[in-house]
Structure formats: structure tokens, C-alpha cells
Amino acid sequence: MNPFLSAIGTMLIKERKARKLTQIDACHAAGISRREIYQIEKGIFTGSIIKVQNYAMSLGFSLTLEIKRRPTLDELDGLFDEN
């Protein structure tokens, strides 16, 4: 289980339940199968990111991508500057 996908799934479950929707309701709204809804919510989905996006958008979310990178050696000097 991927912790990042699990976190997304947890957020989607909470919102689906807050809207009082079943997984069947959610799959109709998102245009994906109930099995895919289940897998997304459990963090075990290995299909298309478009399907995750469709599910998220059907619940009012959007997906964004954030680039994570390590700082360069030049950037490190400024990080620990105590002045």
C-alpha cells in the first residue's frame, strides 16, 4: 500500500461519506467502476491517474502535482545561515 495514495483515499472517503454517498453513487458520478472506487479509497489503485482525478473532481477536489527536489549545494549555504 502506497502511503501517498492512502492519504488521497482517506480524504476521498471522508468527503464521500460527508456527502452521504455510497460507493455506487460515487462510481456513477465519477464514471468509473465501484471496484476502482474501492481501490482508490484503499490506496491500492494501480490504474490511470485520470480515473483518480475524475473521482476527486466528482467530490469537489482537484489534483495538483508538486515537484519535490533536494536543494543544490549553493542553496544549502543559505539554509543554515544564522545571520
C-alpha positions, 0 to 999 in steps of 0.5 A: 500500500502506497502511503501517498495514495492512502492519504488521497483515499482517506480524504476521498472517503471522508468527503464521500461519506460527508456527502452521504454517498455510497460507493455506487453513487460515487462510481456513477458520478465519477464514471468509473467502476465501484471496484476502482472506487474501492481501490482508490479509497484503499490506496491500492489503485494501480490504474490511470491517474485520470480515473483518480482525478475524475473521482476527486473532481466528482467530490469537489477536489482537484489534483495538483502535482508538486515537484519535490527536489533536494536543494543544490549545494549553493542553496544549502549555504543559505539554509543554515545561515544564522545571520 
